[in-house]
């Protein structure tokens, strides 16, 4: 299939994990897509207000630590996110960025841009849910590089 994640056997992975999902050479710029998987596919998922708050928070905070963040987007299946960086694949550096940004979320008092002026559905957020989800990810930090059980 043309989409890399459609070629991943979702029955064999063991969340949580972070992996390089794709690398594209755009003629002098390398774009690396990371799969940041919170939940076991087809078993569990994140609720939308939780995902929405993680998306806003990570998108804002990660850029305080790295100038190569291109995008941070939720997966439609609600099991994780895609992080795009304009760099050569560096899984360890990306795991450190994720860890640091997650700690920023845990320290936050509010969700960035969670209002009707800056967001298309400003009422659909859960900072508590975001903190719970990133805390659970951080609890398994030593497993992030293990994609398969």
C-alpha positions in Angstrom: 0.0 0.0 0.0 1.1 3.6 -0.6 0.6 4.6 3.1 3.4 3.3 5.3 1.2 2.7 8.3 -1.2 0.6 6.2 1.7 -1.8 5.8 2.3 -2.1 9.6 0.7 -5.2 11.1 -1.2 -3.5 13.9 -1.9 -6.9 15.6 1.8 -7.4 16.2 2.8 -4.0 17.7 2.9 -3.4 21.5 2.1 0.1 22.5 3.4 2.4 23.8 6.2 3.0 21.4 7.9 5.6 19.2 9.2 4.6 15.7 10.4 6.1 12.5 7.4 5.7 10.2 8.7 7.3 7.0 11.6 9.3 5.6 11.3 11.5 2.5 14.1 13.3 0.7 12.5 16.5 -0.6 15.5 17.6 -2.6 17.9 18.8 0.1 15.5 18.6 3.0 14.8 15.4 4.8 11.3 15.0 6.3 11.1 12.3 9.0 7.7 11.1 10.2 7.5 9.5 13.7 4.7 7.3 15.0 4.1 8.1 18.7 1.8 5.4 19.8 0.0 5.8 23.1 -2.6 3.0 22.9 -2.7 -0.6 21.7 -4.3 -0.6 18.3 -7.8 -2.1 18.2 -7.8 -2.5 22.0 -7.8 1.0 23.4 -7.9 4.6 22.3 -7.6 8.2 23.6 -10.8 10.2 24.0 -11.0 13.2 21.6 -10.8 16.0 24.2 -7.6 14.3 25.6 -6.1 14.0 22.1 -7.0 17.5 21.2 -5.3 18.8 24.3 -2.2 16.7 23.7 -2.1 18.0 20.1 -2.3 21.7 21.1 0.1 21.3 24.0 2.8 19.2 22.3 2.6 21.3 19.1 3.3 24.4 21.2 5.8 23.1 23.7 7.9 20.9 21.4 8.8 24.0 19.4 10.4 25.5 22.5 12.9 22.7 22.4 13.4 22.0 18.7 13.3 24.2 15.6 12.8 21.3 13.2 9.2 20.4 14.3 7.0 20.6 11.2 3.8 19.1 12.4 2.2 17.1 15.2 -1.1 15.5 14.2 -3.5 13.0 15.8 -4.1 9.6 14.2 -7.7 9.1 13.1 -7.8 5.8 15.0 -7.1 7.8 18.2 -4.2 5.6 19.3 -1.4 8.1 18.9 0.1 10.9 16.9 2.4 11.6 14.0 5.3 14.0 14.6 7.0 15.4 11.5 10.5 16.8 11.7 12.7 18.3 9.1 15.8 16.2 10.0 17.6 13.0 9.4 16.0 10.2 11.4 17.2 10.4 15.0 15.0 8.3 17.2 16.9 8.9 20.5 16.8 12.7 20.0 13.1 12.5 19.1 12.4 10.4 22.3 14.2 13.1 24.3 12.0 15.8 22.7 8.9 13.8 23.4 9.9 13.3 27.0 10.7 16.9 27.6 7.5 18.1 25.9 5.5 15.6 28.0 7.0 17.1 31.1 5.9 20.5 29.9 2.4 19.2 29.6 2.4 17.8 33.1 3.6 21.2 34.4 0.9 23.2 32.4 -2.0 25.0 34.0 -3.9 25.3 30.8 -4.0 24.1 27.2 -2.5 26.5 24.7 -4.9 28.1 22.3 -7.9 26.3 23.8 -10.5 29.0 23.0 -12.9 29.8 20.2 -10.6 32.5 18.7 -7.6 30.3 18.2 -9.2 26.8 17.9 -12.0 25.4 15.7 -13.5 23.5 18.7 -12.1 25.3 21.7 -14.6 23.7 24.1 -13.3 20.2 23.3 -10.3 19.9 25.6 -9.2 18.0 28.6 -5.9 19.0 30.3 -6.5 16.4 33.0 -6.9 13.7 30.3 -3.8 14.9 28.5 -1.8 14.8 31.8 -3.1 11.3 32.5 -2.2 10.0 29.1 1.3 11.5 28.9 2.0 10.4 32.5 1.1 6.8 31.4 3.5 7.2 28.4 6.3 8.5 30.6 5.8 5.6 33.1 6.8 3.3 30.2 9.6 5.5 28.8 12.1 2.5 28.9 9.8 0.7 26.4 9.4 3.4 23.8 11.9 1.8 21.4 10.3 -1.7 21.6 7.7 -1.8 18.8 6.9 -5.5 19.0 6.2 -7.6 22.1 
